[in-house]
């Protein structure tokens, strides 16, 4: 008798994309607030974005005073996001004029738990 191996349930790992930014010296706290508002307003229009968080540093000594974190359903959705005209425009009009450096961190995550089925 041969034992049958069951195929594991396949699922797509979610992607958590984090970008830390160093700001140009002339960027004011008011401008950072504007950047946060623009990030939420513009990037949430992109269908592939599941959620977005952005924020500013608490400790003034932190090297990376601004961040954006975005969740995607899959690597495919993340790739589509990077090509989206809204994202490209956001980078050109908000990110590039205000930042001088960035650190990109991408992580795979387990799929989120749907609380309706708990």
KEDRENVEX-320519 format. One line per field, with one value per residue (C-alpha): residue number from 0; y negated, x negated, z. Coordinates in steps of 0.1 Angstrom, whole numbers, plus 5000, padded with zeros to 4 digits. Example, Ala and Ser with C-alpha at 12.3 -4.5 7.8 and 13.67 -1.06 7.14 Angstrom:
KEDRENVEX-320519
pos	[0/1]
yy	[5045/5011]
xx	[4877/4863]
zz	[5078/5071]
***
This chain:
KEDRENVEX-320519
pos	[0/1/2/3/4/5/6/7/8/9/10/11/12/13/14/15/16/17/18/19/20/21/22/23/24/25/26/27/28/29/30/31/32/33/34/35/36/37/38/39/40/41/42/43/44/45/46/47/48/49/50/51/52/53/54/55/56/57/58/59/60/61/62/63/64/65/66/67/68/69/70/71/72/73/74/75/76/77/78/79/80/81/82/83/84/85/86/87/88/89/90/91/92/93/94/95/96/97/98/99/100/101/102/103/104/105/106/107/108/109/110/111/112/113/114/115/116/117]
yy	[5000/4966/4936/4907/4873/4845/4814/4785/4757/4731/4694/4663/4645/4609/4582/4554/4526/4501/4471/4449/4414/4388/4354/4324/4298/4272/4295/4280/4299/4285/4300/4334/4332/4324/4354/4377/4364/4367/4403/4414/4395/4405/4440/4453/4446/4474/4506/4529/4511/4530/4505/4477/4462/4432/4412/4390/4396/4391/4389/4359/4378/4406/4408/4415/4389/4401/4435/4450/4486/4503/4538/4558/4590/4605/4598/4594/4566/4550/4550/4535/4508/4497/4492/4473/4437/4424/4439/4426/4391/4393/4401/4373/4346/4355/4379/4366/4328/4335/4364/4370/4407/4437/4472/4497/4528/4555/4584/4614/4619/4646/4638/4617/4636/4628/4622/4631/4668/4668]
xx	[5000/4988/4996/5010/4994/5019/5009/5007/5032/5016/5019/5002/4980/4989/4963/4955/4935/4919/4899/4879/4870/4844/4858/4841/4831/4856/4887/4908/4930/4960/4947/4943/4980/4988/4967/4986/5020/5009/4997/5030/5052/5032/5020/5053/5068/5046/5067/5038/5032/5048/5037/5013/4997/4973/4958/4931/4904/4909/4873/4856/4823/4837/4820/4852/4878/4906/4920/4946/4958/4981/4997/5003/5022/4993/4960/4980/5002/4970/4955/4987/4986/4951/4962/4994/4995/5008/4978/4953/4968/4967/4929/4922/4943/4941/4912/4884/4887/4887/4864/4827/4824/4845/4843/4867/4877/4900/4913/4935/4963/4988/5022/5044/5070/5105/5123/5157/5146/5132]
zz	[5000/4991/5012/4993/5000/5002/4983/5007/5003/4981/4990/4979/5004/5010/5005/5030/5013/5036/5025/5049/5037/5045/5039/5023/5048/5036/5042/5070/5094/5076/5043/5060/5070/5034/5022/5045/5034/4997/5002/5017/4992/4961/4967/4981/4946/4932/4932/4941/4974/5004/5030/5035/5066/5067/5094/5108/5133/5170/5179/5162/5161/5139/5105/5086/5095/5072/5061/5039/5044/5019/5019/4987/4981/4961/4943/4911/4926/4939/4904/4890/4916/4907/4871/4880/4867/4900/4918/4892/4895/4933/4932/4907/4925/4962/4969/4946/4954/4992/4998/4994/5002/5008/5023/5008/5027/5013/5033/5026/5051/5058/5043/5066/5087/5076/5109/5094/5095/5131]
***
